[in-house]
Amino acid sequence: MTPEEVAAGSAAAMWSDDRASRALGMSLEAVGPGTATLRMTVRDDMVNGHDIGHGGLTFTLADSAFAFACNSYNRRTVAAGAEIRFRRPTRAGDLLVATAVERDRDGRDGTYDVTVTSGDEVVAVFVGRSREIGGAFW
C-alpha cells in the first residue's frame, strides 16, 4: 500500500467509530501521511453566553484534525498534550476549516500544528503532541 492508501484506510477506520466528530457535524475533507483537514459549521447551539462560538468546540475541531493526522500511519496514537491560541471569535454560521500538519515524529512521539480558519481569517492555532500506544486499525 502507498502511504496515501494507508492514511485513507486509517481515516476510514477511525471515522466509522468517531461518534463525537460526526455528532458535531464535522466532515473529513482530506487525509494524507501526517496531514488531515476537517470542516465544521458553527451552529446556533455552539455559541456561548457572549453569542460567539464556544472555544471548546473550536478546540474539538482542531483536536479531531490532529487525531486524524497523527493516526494516518495505521498506528494507534493518542494525544499526550495540546494547546490552543484563539485569534478571533467565531459566530454562528461560520464554516471552520482545521488543517493539521505534522511538524515532527521521533519514535512514538509526534508534534502537529493545526490552523483553524474561517474564510481567509485564522481563528485559532493549535499544537498537539501525540504518543503511539500500540496496535493498528487493521
C-alpha positions as a LaTeX table, in Angstrom:
\begin{tabular}{lrrr}
\hline
Residue & $x$ (\AA) & $y$ (\AA) & $z$ (\AA) \\
\hline
Met1 & 0.00 & 0.00 & 0.00 \\
Thr2 & 1.10 & 3.56 & $-0.66$ \\
Pro3 & 1.37 & 5.97 & 2.28 \\
Glu4 & $-1.72$ & 7.75 & 0.95 \\
Glu5 & $-3.69$ & 4.48 & 0.92 \\
Val6 & $-2.58$ & 3.72 & 4.48 \\
Ala7 & $-3.69$ & 7.19 & 5.58 \\
Ala8 & $-7.06$ & 6.81 & 3.84 \\
Gly9 & $-7.62$ & 3.36 & 5.37 \\
Ser10 & $-6.70$ & 4.57 & 8.84 \\
Ala11 & $-9.02$ & 7.57 & 8.49 \\
Ala12 & $-11.92$ & 5.38 & 7.31 \\
Ala13 & $-11.47$ & 3.07 & 10.29 \\
Met14 & $-11.29$ & 5.97 & 12.74 \\
Trp15 & $-14.21$ & 7.87 & 11.19 \\
Ser16 & $-16.53$ & 4.88 & 11.48 \\
Asp17 & $-16.06$ & 4.91 & 15.28 \\
Asp18 & $-15.74$ & 8.68 & 15.85 \\
Arg19 & $-19.23$ & 9.47 & 17.12 \\
Ala20 & $-18.17$ & 12.79 & 18.69 \\
Ser21 & $-16.84$ & 14.37 & 15.48 \\
Arg22 & $-19.82$ & 13.16 & 13.47 \\
Ala23 & $-22.31$ & 14.39 & 16.10 \\
Leu24 & $-20.78$ & 17.88 & 15.93 \\
Gly25 & $-21.31$ & 17.92 & 12.15 \\
Met26 & $-17.65$ & 17.65 & 11.21 \\
Ser27 & $-16.63$ & 16.32 & 7.84 \\
Leu28 & $-13.29$ & 14.81 & 6.94 \\
Glu29 & $-12.17$ & 16.64 & 3.82 \\
Ala30 & $-8.67$ & 15.28 & 3.24 \\
Val31 & $-6.11$ & 13.00 & 4.82 \\
Gly32 & $-2.56$ & 12.06 & 3.90 \\
Pro33 & 0.56 & 10.89 & 5.68 \\
Gly34 & 0.81 & 13.20 & 8.69 \\
Thr35 & $-1.93$ & 15.55 & 7.48 \\
Ala36 & $-5.68$ & 15.96 & 7.75 \\
Thr37 & $-8.32$ & 18.60 & 7.04 \\
Leu38 & $-11.73$ & 18.69 & 8.74 \\
Arg39 & $-14.63$ & 21.15 & 8.47 \\
Met40 & $-17.41$ & 22.16 & 10.81 \\
Thr41 & $-20.07$ & 24.86 & 10.67 \\
Val42 & $-20.70$ & 26.73 & 13.91 \\
Arg43 & $-24.34$ & 26.00 & 14.74 \\
Asp44 & $-26.67$ & 28.11 & 16.90 \\
Asp45 & $-26.30$ & 25.56 & 19.70 \\
Met46 & $-22.48$ & 26.02 & 19.60 \\
Val47 & $-22.40$ & 29.65 & 20.77 \\
Asn48 & $-21.79$ & 30.73 & 24.35 \\
Gly49 & $-23.26$ & 33.46 & 26.55 \\
His50 & $-21.32$ & 36.11 & 24.61 \\
Asp51 & $-23.02$ & 34.97 & 21.39 \\
Ile52 & $-19.68$ & 33.78 & 20.00 \\
Gly53 & $-18.58$ & 30.27 & 19.08 \\
His54 & $-17.64$ & 28.25 & 22.15 \\
Gly55 & $-13.85$ & 27.93 & 22.25 \\
Gly56 & $-14.09$ & 24.34 & 23.44 \\
Leu57 & $-15.78$ & 23.37 & 20.19 \\
Thr58 & $-13.11$ & 25.12 & 18.12 \\
Phe59 & $-10.59$ & 23.17 & 20.17 \\
Thr60 & $-12.51$ & 19.95 & 19.48 \\
Leu61 & $-12.40$ & 20.56 & 15.72 \\
Ala62 & $-8.64$ & 21.19 & 15.87 \\
Asp63 & $-8.16$ & 18.15 & 18.10 \\
Ser64 & $-10.05$ & 15.96 & 15.62 \\
Ala65 & $-7.88$ & 17.14 & 12.72 \\
Phe66 & $-4.82$ & 16.44 & 14.87 \\
Ala67 & $-6.15$ & 12.95 & 15.66 \\
Phe68 & $-6.64$ & 12.03 & 12.02 \\
Ala69 & $-3.20$ & 13.37 & 11.08 \\
Cys70 & $-1.30$ & 11.54 & 13.82 \\
Asn71 & $-3.19$ & 8.28 & 13.21 \\
Ser72 & $-2.51$ & 8.35 & 9.46 \\
Tyr73 & 0.24 & 5.71 & 9.66 \\
Asn74 & $-2.03$ & 2.84 & 10.82 \\
Arg75 & $-0.52$ & 3.07 & 14.29 \\
Arg76 & $-2.93$ & 3.81 & 17.12 \\
Thr77 & $-1.98$ & 7.17 & 18.56 \\
Val78 & $-3.48$ & 9.45 & 21.23 \\
Ala79 & $-2.93$ & 12.99 & 22.41 \\
Ala80 & $-0.24$ & 13.47 & 25.04 \\
Gly81 & $-0.97$ & 17.19 & 25.27 \\
Ala82 & $-2.33$ & 20.13 & 23.32 \\
Glu83 & $-2.68$ & 23.88 & 23.48 \\
Ile84 & $-4.66$ & 26.42 & 21.51 \\
Arg85 & $-4.48$ & 30.15 & 20.89 \\
Phe86 & $-7.69$ & 31.85 & 19.84 \\
Arg87 & $-7.02$ & 34.59 & 17.31 \\
Arg88 & $-10.54$ & 35.87 & 16.71 \\
Pro89 & $-14.06$ & 34.91 & 17.75 \\
Thr90 & $-16.29$ & 32.73 & 15.63 \\
Arg91 & $-20.01$ & 33.21 & 15.06 \\
Ala92 & $-22.99$ & 31.01 & 14.30 \\
Gly93 & $-22.90$ & 30.16 & 10.61 \\
Asp94 & $-19.11$ & 30.35 & 10.26 \\
Leu95 & $-17.56$ & 27.45 & 8.35 \\
Leu96 & $-14.41$ & 26.44 & 10.22 \\
Val97 & $-11.64$ & 24.51 & 8.48 \\
Ala98 & $-8.94$ & 22.82 & 10.57 \\
Thr99 & $-5.78$ & 21.74 & 8.75 \\
Ala100 & $-3.29$ & 19.59 & 10.65 \\
Val101 & 0.32 & 19.17 & 9.52 \\
Glu102 & 2.96 & 17.00 & 11.12 \\
Arg103 & 5.88 & 19.04 & 12.44 \\
Asp104 & 7.98 & 16.08 & 13.55 \\
Arg105 & 7.89 & 12.47 & 14.72 \\
Asp106 & 10.52 & 10.85 & 16.87 \\
Gly107 & 9.97 & 7.24 & 17.88 \\
Arg108 & 6.47 & 7.02 & 19.36 \\
Asp109 & 6.09 & 10.81 & 19.83 \\
Gly110 & 4.92 & 13.44 & 17.38 \\
Thr111 & 4.12 & 17.14 & 17.19 \\
Tyr112 & 1.40 & 18.54 & 14.94 \\
Asp113 & 0.42 & 22.10 & 14.04 \\
Val114 & $-3.24$ & 22.81 & 13.32 \\
Thr115 & $-4.55$ & 26.03 & 11.82 \\
Val116 & $-8.27$ & 26.75 & 12.10 \\
Thr117 & $-9.64$ & 29.23 & 9.58 \\
Ser118 & $-12.95$ & 30.84 & 8.72 \\
Gly119 & $-12.74$ & 32.10 & 5.17 \\
Asp120 & $-9.38$ & 33.84 & 4.82 \\
Glu121 & $-9.00$ & 34.51 & 8.56 \\
Val122 & $-7.10$ & 32.41 & 11.06 \\
Val123 & $-9.36$ & 31.96 & 14.09 \\
Ala124 & $-7.11$ & 29.64 & 16.13 \\
Val125 & $-3.75$ & 27.90 & 16.13 \\
Phe126 & $-3.30$ & 24.60 & 17.93 \\
Val127 & $-0.28$ & 22.47 & 18.73 \\
Gly128 & $-0.80$ & 18.81 & 19.59 \\
Arg129 & 1.69 & 16.33 & 20.94 \\
Ser130 & 0.98 & 12.67 & 20.25 \\
Arg131 & 2.04 & 9.31 & 21.64 \\
Glu132 & 1.70 & 5.96 & 19.88 \\
Ile133 & 0.02 & 3.42 & 22.18 \\
Gly134 & 0.49 & 0.28 & 20.08 \\
Gly135 & $-1.84$ & $-1.54$ & 17.77 \\
Ala136 & $-3.17$ & $-0.88$ & 14.31 \\
Phe137 & $-6.55$ & $-0.28$ & 12.68 \\
Trp138 & $-6.34$ & $-3.40$ & 10.53 \\
\hline
\end{tabular}
